[in-house]
């Protein structure tokens, strides 16, 4: 331990502290960047292929051309983890990040080379999960901010890009009300969309129906798809539909899904308890089955990081 991590930048390994973008990069000027973030279970990257496929789709839609193919990104991602293996402890899981920018805007050509920037980085997942294990047991409080989800015809959330100022404003507003709360966005029609980095689910009163917003004004998350498939294997009916706050308030259970946490229960929304504020049985069961599927008890793992 103590070794400085390296990142992969345009086919070169450089020290993490030296990784940077130009102040004239399109990413800084427009938030014009595609990205993906992943995690490992037992040091194995979870759903790597799906993440890279989504990245390449985002790049196609954003018209950012890079000199690397799908298999190149996969190779360099996994090779970076191996390259940094001595920087992680045995108890660590790894958080990885791929950022792809268009590069310098043409008007700034005298300032440097006009080429896209592809940077892959990795760091211990515990850096962002430390102190968070309690939420697996108690659930989080979700609050709907005044900031609305941007409709997909203006900014398609299925393209994973860094143009997300609206998500930051939602976070800031919610944290002023409750520093530990998570934001839950609704669209202009009052339908629930997503969190600021998480997909959202509710369990119906009969506990055999799982509802999630249609993937129109929300990200079509990798963890979202995974838990939907897992629920189907467990005999639950999974329904993508327009969800109102009334549906949420009267649900039996609710939870978020995202890459670092996998599943996080939601036990209160706008100050109203979901089923008396208890973590639901289906949420617990899906969490348990996910842990079994990846052979990693990520809840216990998070507790260990809290104690370290």
Secondary structure, DSSP 8 states (H G I E B T S, - for coil): -----EEEETTEEEEGGG----TTBHHHHH--EEEEEEEEETTEETTHHHHHHHHHHHHHHHT---S--HHHHHHHHHHHHHHTGGGS-TT--EEEEEEEE--B-GGGGGGS----EEEEEEEETHHHHTT-THHHHH-EEEE--SS----TTTS-TTS-BS--HHHHHHHHHHHHH-TT-EEEEE-TTS-EEEESS-EEEEE-TTSSEEEE--TTSS---HHHHHHHHHHHHTT-EEEE----HHHHHT-SEEEEEETTTEEEEEEEETTEESGGG---HHHHHHHHHHHHHHT--HHHHHHHHHH-
